[in-house]
């Protein structure tokens, strides 16, 4: 994940994206990377300084981060690679995507693909890292956490992300992902709702698979 973060500046259109409203944080991929970093960093503190385990606030924050970082990383990994393999024009930027915000990606012949090792570091490593930590070192979520806390947390995150990318696109004239740019507002609302639901379903499934 450290390698992925170090390579953010080398991504296609980094100069243009960095100057846009929201910068790289428009992308759910980057938010998942930051979330995984924050969670694993807190886990490291938890292991190195046993005294913090007595602090209820630290336990609460660590659990809340897990409930966001794990399903968020799953969503990024599953959606990215599914679209990358089968519908690449919906996830990869065409070369002239900043020349005309509303250009249809299906009309653009060449797509910009990050190097595979960078792609794996960004779209596989965060999920794999948090998943292994959850399955090996963490307790599974309690029924209250899974049925009460997690749905509210993920719903709130989904709403905030939707508002964030809509706000950024108002200034930028383009959304971070082509599948959002080509959709009308109603279509984007459905996308946001489906992604949030997928995150919650994934969390329930992964918690079920936990020994």
Backbone as CSV, one residue per row, in Angstrom:
resi,resn,N_x,N_y,N_z,CA_x,CA_y,CA_z,C_x,C_y,C_z
1,UNK,0.819,-1.202,0.000,0.000,0.000,0.000,0.859,1.259,0.000
2,UNK,2.013,1.184,0.678,2.932,2.321,0.660,3.416,2.578,-0.761
3,UNK,3.683,1.495,-1.483,4.123,1.628,-2.869,3.028,2.282,-3.714
4,UNK,1.787,1.862,-3.489,0.676,2.437,-4.250,0.571,3.938,-3.996
5,UNK,0.692,4.324,-2.735,0.588,5.744,-2.398,1.719,6.542,-3.037
6,UNK,2.913,5.936,-3.075,4.063,6.633,-3.649,3.922,6.821,-5.158
7,UNK,3.051,6.012,-5.779,2.886,6.066,-7.226,1.676,6.890,-7.667
8,UNK,0.959,7.475,-6.720,-0.207,8.287,-7.089,0.193,9.413,-8.029
9,UNK,1.340,10.023,-7.763,1.794,11.125,-8.590,2.206,10.730,-9.992
10,UNK,2.363,9.434,-10.234,2.764,8.977,-11.573,1.586,8.483,-12.393
11,UNK,0.388,8.574,-11.848,-0.789,8.096,-12.568,-1.097,8.986,-13.766
12,UNK,-1.766,8.425,-14.791,-2.154,9.241,-15.941,-2.990,10.444,-15.507
13,UNK,-2.712,11.590,-16.102,-3.445,12.821,-15.820,-3.272,13.312,-14.390
14,UNK,-2.177,12.919,-13.737,-1.976,13.362,-12.351,-1.976,14.884,-12.246
15,UNK,-1.298,15.558,-13.169,-1.227,17.016,-13.104,-2.609,17.643,-13.185
16,UNK,-3.432,17.137,-14.106,-4.778,17.688,-14.269,-5.676,17.339,-13.088
17,UNK,-5.602,16.079,-12.633,-6.440,15.652,-11.515,-6.090,16.423,-10.250
18,UNK,-4.804,16.656,-10.034,-4.356,17.359,-8.835,-4.876,18.792,-8.788
19,UNK,-5.124,19.366,-9.969,-5.612,20.745,-10.024,-7.122,20.827,-9.956
20,UNK,-7.799,19.697,-10.054,-9.255,19.696,-10.005,-9.762,19.841,-8.570
21,UNK,-10.996,20.235,-8.447,-11.648,20.261,-7.146,-11.698,18.829,-6.595
22,UNK,-11.160,18.625,-5.414,-11.153,17.302,-4.801,-9.915,16.491,-5.086
23,UNK,-9.187,16.839,-6.153,-7.966,16.120,-6.479,-8.182,14.618,-6.583
24,UNK,-7.219,13.858,-6.117,-7.308,12.401,-6.192,-8.343,11.830,-5.227
25,UNK,-8.746,12.612,-4.243,-9.745,12.113,-3.279,-11.141,12.041,-3.866
26,UNK,-11.308,12.459,-5.125,-12.574,12.194,-5.813,-12.760,10.697,-6.031
27,UNK,-11.653,9.981,-6.133,-11.685,8.576,-6.525,-11.889,7.671,-5.312
28,UNK,-12.844,6.771,-5.431,-13.095,5.824,-4.349,-11.864,4.944,-4.112
29,UNK,-11.103,4.691,-5.158,-9.871,3.915,-5.027,-8.924,4.555,-4.014
30,UNK,-8.736,5.861,-4.123,-7.820,6.569,-3.225,-8.396,6.611,-1.812
31,UNK,-9.698,6.775,-1.702,-10.318,6.770,-0.375,-10.180,5.403,0.283
32,UNK,-10.303,4.334,-0.512,-10.112,2.990,0.031,-8.672,2.785,0.477
33,UNK,-7.737,3.315,-0.299,-6.323,3.214,0.061,-6.045,3.966,1.356
34,UNK,-6.588,5.162,1.482,-6.414,5.950,2.711,-7.069,5.248,3.896
35,UNK,-8.263,4.689,3.670,-8.954,3.978,4.744,-8.181,2.767,5.227
36,UNK,-7.624,2.012,4.275,-6.825,0.843,4.643,-5.567,1.261,5.390
37,UNK,-4.942,2.341,4.929,-3.765,2.872,5.610,-4.113,3.253,7.048
38,UNK,-5.206,3.996,7.226,-5.598,4.457,8.560,-5.888,3.274,9.482
39,UNK,-6.609,2.279,8.952,-6.953,1.111,9.769,-5.720,0.316,10.161
40,UNK,-4.852,0.023,9.196,-3.657,-0.751,9.493,-2.694,0.020,10.380
41,UNK,-2.666,1.344,10.236,-1.841,2.158,11.123,-2.312,2.083,12.558
42,UNK,-3.632,2.130,12.740,-4.180,2.014,14.092,-3.949,0.619,14.650
43,UNK,-4.021,-0.390,13.789,-3.723,-1.760,14.233,-2.277,-1.872,14.709
44,UNK,-1.377,-1.187,14.030,0.031,-1.210,14.420,0.215,-0.569,15.787
45,UNK,-0.436,0.560,15.990,-0.381,1.215,17.305,-0.971,0.298,18.368
46,UNK,-2.062,-0.368,18.033,-2.735,-1.293,18.940,-1.802,-2.417,19.386
47,UNK,-0.980,-2.911,18.450,-0.074,-4.017,18.752,1.183,-3.567,19.486
48,UNK,1.704,-2.398,19.122,2.958,-1.927,19.714,2.753,-1.357,21.110
49,UNK,1.615,-0.707,21.324,1.335,-0.072,22.618,0.099,-0.709,23.241
50,UNK,0.272,-1.810,23.967,-0.877,-2.530,24.547,-1.744,-1.665,25.442
51,UNK,-1.176,-0.603,25.991,-1.951,0.244,26.885,-3.152,0.897,26.230
52,UNK,-3.068,1.122,24.915,-4.179,1.796,24.247,-5.414,0.904,24.173
53,UNK,-5.217,-0.399,24.385,-6.353,-1.317,24.318,-7.347,-1.083,25.449
54,UNK,-6.893,-0.378,26.484,-7.782,-0.085,27.599,-8.646,1.144,27.327
55,UNK,-8.356,1.855,26.254,-9.102,3.072,25.931,-10.297,2.726,25.061
56,UNK,-11.479,2.953,25.589,-12.701,2.615,24.858,-12.817,3.349,23.538
57,UNK,-12.361,4.601,23.496,-12.470,5.385,22.266,-11.625,4.772,21.156
58,UNK,-10.422,4.291,21.504,-9.551,3.687,20.504,-10.175,2.409,19.963
59,UNK,-10.748,1.584,20.845,-11.416,0.354,20.395,-12.573,0.677,19.467
60,UNK,-13.324,1.723,19.810,-14.474,2.120,18.999,-14.035,2.598,17.616
61,UNK,-13.020,3.467,17.583,-12.541,3.998,16.305,-11.977,2.877,15.439
62,UNK,-11.235,1.967,16.052,-10.643,0.855,15.305,-11.739,-0.002,14.671
63,UNK,-12.792,-0.268,15.415,-13.893,-1.094,14.895,-14.650,-0.362,13.795
64,UNK,-14.860,0.938,13.980,-15.558,1.719,12.965,-14.749,1.785,11.674
65,UNK,-13.440,1.957,11.807,-12.589,1.970,10.625,-12.658,0.640,9.878
66,UNK,-12.689,-0.445,10.638,-12.806,-1.765,10.010,-14.103,-1.884,9.232
67,UNK,-15.195,-1.402,9.799,-16.504,-1.517,9.161,-16.603,-0.689,7.884
68,UNK,-15.711,0.280,7.715,-15.679,1.070,6.482,-14.585,0.573,5.545
69,UNK,-13.380,0.384,6.084,-12.228,0.044,5.234,-12.392,-1.298,4.535
70,UNK,-12.908,-2.303,5.234,-13.026,-3.639,4.635,-14.026,-3.673,3.483
71,UNK,-15.284,-3.257,3.674,-16.215,-3.297,2.537,-15.866,-2.297,1.445
72,UNK,-15.266,-1.165,1.816,-14.880,-0.186,0.804,-13.801,-0.761,-0.108
73,UNK,-12.810,-1.416,0.491,-11.751,-2.040,-0.308,-12.311,-3.160,-1.177
74,UNK,-13.270,-3.914,-0.636,-13.907,-4.973,-1.437,-14.627,-4.386,-2.646
75,UNK,-15.380,-3.322,-2.419,-16.121,-2.680,-3.507,-15.165,-2.202,-4.597
76,UNK,-14.089,-1.543,-4.194,-13.121,-1.038,-5.169,-12.514,-2.185,-5.974
77,UNK,-12.082,-3.235,-5.276,-11.447,-4.363,-5.960,-12.415,-5.066,-6.908
78,UNK,-13.603,-5.372,-6.428,-14.558,-6.140,-7.232,-15.078,-5.342,-8.432
79,UNK,-15.445,-4.095,-8.209,-15.989,-3.293,-9.304,-14.896,-2.928,-10.305
80,UNK,-13.741,-2.532,-9.798,-12.678,-2.112,-10.708,-12.274,-3.235,-11.663
81,UNK,-11.986,-4.403,-11.100,-11.492,-5.480,-11.960,-12.586,-6.070,-12.847
82,UNK,-13.818,-6.053,-12.386,-14.921,-6.509,-13.241,-15.065,-5.605,-14.462
83,UNK,-15.048,-4.289,-14.223,-15.166,-3.360,-15.343,-13.900,-3.340,-16.189
84,UNK,-12.771,-3.435,-15.551,-11.489,-3.429,-16.272,-11.419,-4.577,-17.284
85,UNK,-11.897,-5.737,-16.865,-11.801,-6.925,-17.724,-12.909,-6.986,-18.776
86,UNK,-14.113,-6.542,-18.410,-15.256,-6.746,-19.310,-15.804,-5.462,-19.929
87,UNK,-15.707,-4.340,-19.215,-16.222,-3.071,-19.737,-15.227,-1.950,-19.432
88,UNK,-14.024,-2.025,-20.005,-12.961,-1.079,-19.635,-13.293,0.382,-19.901
89,UNK,-14.153,0.655,-20.887,-14.474,2.053,-21.178,-15.276,2.707,-20.063
90,UNK,-15.829,1.904,-19.166,-16.610,2.461,-18.062,-15.762,2.813,-16.847
91,UNK,-14.502,2.368,-16.834,-13.670,2.595,-15.649,-12.348,3.285,-15.974
92,UNK,-11.845,3.120,-17.207,-10.559,3.704,-17.587,-10.759,4.993,-18.362
93,UNK,-9.876,5.950,-18.095,-9.951,7.236,-18.760,-9.442,7.157,-20.200
94,UNK,-10.220,7.685,-21.153,-9.697,7.826,-22.514,-8.706,8.983,-22.577
95,UNK,-7.879,8.998,-23.596,-6.825,10.009,-23.698,-7.368,11.427,-23.718
96,UNK,-8.509,11.646,-24.354,-9.036,13.005,-24.473,-10.156,13.281,-23.483
97,UNK,-10.202,12.532,-22.365,-11.323,12.672,-21.439,-11.388,14.040,-20.794
98,UNK,-10.282,14.769,-20.762,-10.314,16.099,-20.185,-10.486,17.180,-21.237
99,UNK,-10.474,16.737,-22.491,-10.697,17.711,-23.551,-12.159,18.059,-23.673
100,UNK,-13.039,17.066,-23.399,-14.474,17.305,-23.423,-15.127,16.455,-22.373
101,UNK,-15.675,17.078,-21.376,-16.137,16.342,-20.206,-17.232,15.360,-20.537
102,UNK,-18.059,15.688,-21.518,-19.215,14.836,-21.771,-19.000,13.878,-22.931
103,UNK,-17.744,13.765,-23.385,-17.480,12.805,-24.465,-17.878,11.413,-24.038
104,UNK,-18.461,10.678,-24.935,-18.825,9.301,-24.627,-17.591,8.425,-24.681
105,UNK,-17.285,7.675,-23.597,-16.079,6.850,-23.609,-16.097,5.765,-24.660
106,UNK,-17.290,5.394,-25.137,-17.367,4.341,-26.141,-16.827,4.808,-27.489
107,UNK,-16.707,6.152,-27.690,-16.230,6.682,-28.948,-14.721,6.902,-28.949
108,UNK,-14.098,6.710,-27.822,-12.664,6.968,-27.708,-11.907,5.663,-27.914
109,UNK,-10.989,5.601,-28.880,-10.346,4.329,-29.217,-9.288,3.867,-28.230
110,UNK,-8.579,4.807,-27.572,-7.453,4.411,-26.737,-7.693,4.771,-25.280
111,UNK,-7.508,3.798,-24.400,-7.686,4.006,-22.966,-6.332,4.002,-22.279
112,UNK,-6.225,4.811,-21.242,-4.980,4.870,-20.482,-5.025,3.846,-19.355
113,UNK,-4.098,2.929,-19.375,-4.045,1.863,-18.377,-2.810,2.046,-17.500
114,UNK,-2.984,2.114,-16.186,-1.819,2.188,-15.305,-1.004,0.910,-15.422
115,UNK,0.295,0.962,-15.105,1.099,-0.271,-15.095,0.468,-1.314,-14.174
116,UNK,0.580,-2.579,-14.557,-0.095,-3.632,-13.814,0.329,-3.678,-12.344
117,UNK,1.624,-3.477,-12.076,2.072,-3.552,-10.681,1.487,-2.428,-9.849
118,UNK,1.277,-1.261,-10.450,0.636,-0.159,-9.735,-0.851,-0.459,-9.547
119,UNK,-1.468,-0.997,-10.586,-2.868,-1.386,-10.506,-3.107,-2.386,-9.367
120,UNK,-2.240,-3.381,-9.276,-2.385,-4.387,-8.222,-2.191,-3.774,-6.841
121,UNK,-1.247,-2.871,-6.734,-0.983,-2.227,-5.443,-2.166,-1.374,-5.000
122,UNK,-2.881,-0.788,-5.953,-3.995,0.092,-5.617,-5.332,-0.628,-5.518
123,UNK,-5.503,-1.653,-6.347,-6.823,-2.267,-6.466,-6.898,-3.705,-5.954
124,UNK,-5.833,-4.189,-5.348,-5.840,-5.518,-4.736,-5.276,-5.469,-3.312
125,UNK,-4.112,-4.819,-3.172,-3.401,-4.827,-1.888,-4.226,-4.307,-0.706
126,UNK,-4.967,-3.191,-0.833,-5.738,-2.723,0.329,-6.758,-3.748,0.821
127,UNK,-7.495,-4.358,-0.116,-8.490,-5.350,0.285,-7.827,-6.579,0.879
128,UNK,-6.779,-7.072,0.221,-6.098,-8.269,0.712,-5.524,-8.049,2.101
129,UNK,-4.946,-6.879,2.335,-4.323,-6.586,3.622,-5.344,-6.514,4.744
130,UNK,-6.406,-5.755,4.518,-7.427,-5.605,5.561,-8.167,-6.922,5.784
131,UNK,-8.399,-7.669,4.711,-9.095,-8.953,4.841,-8.289,-9.941,5.684
132,UNK,-6.997,-10.053,5.412,-6.154,-10.973,6.180,-6.134,-10.562,7.645
133,UNK,-6.011,-9.266,7.904,-6.015,-8.802,9.294,-7.328,-9.162,9.985
134,UNK,-8.436,-8.968,9.281,-9.745,-9.256,9.863,-9.911,-10.744,10.154
135,UNK,-9.553,-11.581,9.208,-9.764,-13.023,9.365,-8.807,-13.663,10.364
136,UNK,-7.605,-13.115,10.480,-6.577,-13.739,11.316,-6.504,-13.132,12.711
137,UNK,-6.631,-11.810,12.800,-6.358,-11.147,14.079,-7.587,-10.538,14.761
138,UNK,-8.627,-10.285,14.012,-9.782,-9.592,14.573,-10.913,-10.549,14.929
139,UNK,-11.713,-10.137,15.903,-12.960,-10.858,16.182,-13.980,-10.486,15.118
140,UNK,-14.885,-11.411,14.834,-15.941,-11.090,13.893,-16.873,-10.049,14.509
141,UNK,-17.579,-9.350,13.672,-18.476,-8.314,14.157,-19.612,-8.931,14.956
142,UNK,-20.004,-8.243,16.000,-21.122,-8.708,16.819,-22.428,-8.466,16.062
143,UNK,-23.500,-9.131,16.455,-24.798,-8.894,15.791,-25.213,-7.426,15.838
144,UNK,-24.946,-6.767,16.951,-25.315,-5.350,17.040,-24.496,-4.514,16.067
145,UNK,-23.198,-4.773,15.995,-22.346,-4.031,15.068,-22.749,-4.291,13.625
146,UNK,-23.078,-5.532,13.318,-23.397,-5.901,11.945,-24.769,-5.396,11.519
147,UNK,-25.726,-5.431,12.420,-27.106,-5.107,12.066,-27.528,-3.679,12.371
148,UNK,-26.776,-3.009,13.225,-27.139,-1.647,13.604,-26.080,-0.633,13.178
149,UNK,-24.891,-0.816,13.704,-23.826,0.166,13.472,-23.349,0.187,12.018
150,UNK,-23.095,-0.983,11.454,-22.553,-1.051,10.088,-23.490,-0.451,9.037
151,UNK,-24.781,-0.787,9.045,-25.661,-0.197,8.018,-25.699,1.325,8.088
152,UNK,-25.765,1.861,9.298,-25.813,3.320,9.441,-24.506,3.943,8.976
153,UNK,-23.396,3.335,9.365,-22.086,3.861,8.992,-21.887,3.851,7.484
154,UNK,-22.216,2.731,6.835,-22.018,2.620,5.392,-23.003,3.496,4.620
155,UNK,-24.229,3.607,5.117,-25.199,4.488,4.466,-24.730,5.933,4.530
156,UNK,-24.237,6.337,5.694,-23.735,7.702,5.844,-22.546,7.943,4.931
157,UNK,-21.649,6.970,4.865,-20.475,7.118,3.996,-20.901,7.200,2.536
158,UNK,-21.854,6.359,2.135,-22.333,6.387,0.761,-22.947,7.721,0.392
159,UNK,-23.718,8.284,1.301,-24.347,9.591,1.047,-23.291,10.682,0.947
160,UNK,-22.329,10.643,1.863,-21.282,11.660,1.850,-20.428,11.576,0.587
161,UNK,-20.128,10.354,0.150,-19.331,10.219,-1.068,-20.113,10.714,-2.281
162,UNK,-21.387,10.364,-2.347,-22.210,10.816,-3.465,-22.262,12.343,-3.512
163,UNK,-22.466,12.968,-2.372,-22.506,14.435,-2.317,-21.158,15.027,-2.695
164,UNK,-20.087,14.364,-2.269,-18.740,14.846,-2.552,-18.428,14.832,-4.044
165,UNK,-18.697,13.717,-4.720,-18.365,13.653,-6.152,-19.306,14.528,-6.976
166,UNK,-20.554,14.686,-6.544,-21.456,15.581,-7.253,-20.975,17.024,-7.114
167,UNK,-20.533,17.376,-5.926,-20.003,18.719,-5.682,-18.758,18.974,-6.524
168,UNK,-17.832,18.010,-6.526,-16.599,18.170,-7.304,-16.887,18.268,-8.792
169,UNK,-17.808,17.446,-9.277,-18.105,17.439,-10.714,-18.751,18.744,-11.161
170,UNK,-19.437,19.428,-10.243,-20.051,20.711,-10.572,-18.987,21.715,-11.004
171,UNK,-17.824,21.656,-10.372,-16.722,22.549,-10.714,-15.829,21.979,-11.811
172,UNK,-15.657,20.667,-11.806,-14.723,20.047,-12.750,-15.343,19.767,-14.114
173,UNK,-16.670,19.650,-14.147,-17.344,19.342,-15.406,-17.256,17.886,-15.804
174,UNK,-16.675,17.057,-14.956,-16.523,15.641,-15.249,-16.456,14.886,-13.933
175,UNK,-16.928,13.650,-13.947,-16.882,12.809,-12.751,-15.587,12.005,-12.742
176,UNK,-15.199,11.477,-11.583,-13.940,10.719,-11.527,-13.957,9.442,-12.348
177,UNK,-15.142,8.864,-12.570,-15.231,7.621,-13.333,-16.161,7.815,-14.524
178,UNK,-15.797,7.275,-15.689,-16.650,7.416,-16.870,-18.067,6.899,-16.668
179,UNK,-18.249,5.812,-15.890,-19.603,5.282,-15.725,-20.498,6.244,-14.954
180,UNK,-19.912,7.194,-14.245,-20.717,8.248,-13.612,-20.968,9.389,-14.587
181,UNK,-19.960,9.732,-15.372,-20.093,10.843,-16.314,-21.194,10.587,-17.341
182,UNK,-21.309,9.344,-17.821,-22.276,9.065,-18.882,-23.689,8.858,-18.362
183,UNK,-23.851,8.835,-17.035,-25.184,8.610,-16.466,-25.854,9.922,-16.087
184,UNK,-27.173,10.012,-16.259,-27.916,11.175,-15.771,-28.007,11.121,-14.241
185,UNK,-28.499,12.160,-13.600,-28.577,12.174,-12.133,-29.297,10.966,-11.536
186,UNK,-30.418,10.542,-12.183,-31.161,9.389,-11.644,-30.311,8.125,-11.724
187,UNK,-29.578,7.992,-12.834,-28.718,6.827,-12.995,-27.600,6.812,-11.975
188,UNK,-27.021,7.974,-11.708,-25.953,8.047,-10.713,-26.490,7.718,-9.319
189,UNK,-27.709,8.150,-9.031,-28.308,7.841,-7.736,-28.443,6.332,-7.553
190,UNK,-28.836,5.643,-8.635,-28.944,4.183,-8.581,-27.574,3.560,-8.361
191,UNK,-26.562,4.091,-9.033,-25.198,3.581,-8.864,-24.747,3.735,-7.422
192,UNK,-24.945,4.918,-6.844,-24.540,5.147,-5.462,-25.249,4.184,-4.517
193,UNK,-26.548,3.992,-4.743,-27.321,3.111,-3.873,-26.844,1.660,-4.006
194,UNK,-26.591,1.226,-5.234,-26.155,-0.162,-5.456,-24.773,-0.424,-4.863
195,UNK,-23.879,0.539,-5.002,-22.531,0.372,-4.450,-22.579,0.315,-2.931
196,UNK,-23.408,1.159,-2.322,-23.556,1.132,-0.863,-24.138,-0.198,-0.409
197,UNK,-25.141,-0.687,-1.129,-25.728,-1.985,-0.786,-24.713,-3.108,-0.952
198,UNK,-23.905,-3.042,-2.003,-22.874,-4.050,-2.220,-21.872,-4.058,-1.072
199,UNK,-21.510,-2.886,-0.583,-20.572,-2.795,0.535,-21.135,-3.484,1.774
200,UNK,-22.412,-3.261,2.050,-23.019,-3.871,3.232,-23.146,-5.387,3.075
201,UNK,-23.555,-5.826,1.891,-23.665,-7.268,1.632,-22.294,-7.938,1.759
202,UNK,-21.266,-7.279,1.229,-19.910,-7.826,1.322,-19.466,-7.948,2.765
203,UNK,-19.757,-6.938,3.568,-19.375,-6.986,4.978,-20.060,-8.137,5.694
204,UNK,-21.336,-8.339,5.423,-22.066,-9.451,6.039,-21.482,-10.796,5.599
205,UNK,-21.167,-10.920,4.319,-20.616,-12.173,3.806,-19.248,-12.461,4.416
206,UNK,-18.376,-11.457,4.449,-17.041,-11.658,5.002,-17.105,-11.953,6.497
207,UNK,-18.048,-11.320,7.182,-18.211,-11.614,8.597,-18.714,-13.046,8.821
208,UNK,-19.578,-13.502,7.922,-20.089,-14.879,7.986,-18.969,-15.884,7.765
209,UNK,-18.028,-15.551,6.874,-16.925,-16.458,6.561,-15.858,-16.469,7.648
210,UNK,-15.906,-15.483,8.541,-14.948,-15.419,9.630,-15.150,-16.598,10.567
211,UNK,-14.076,-17.275,10.913,-14.186,-18.469,11.784,-14.707,-18.093,13.171
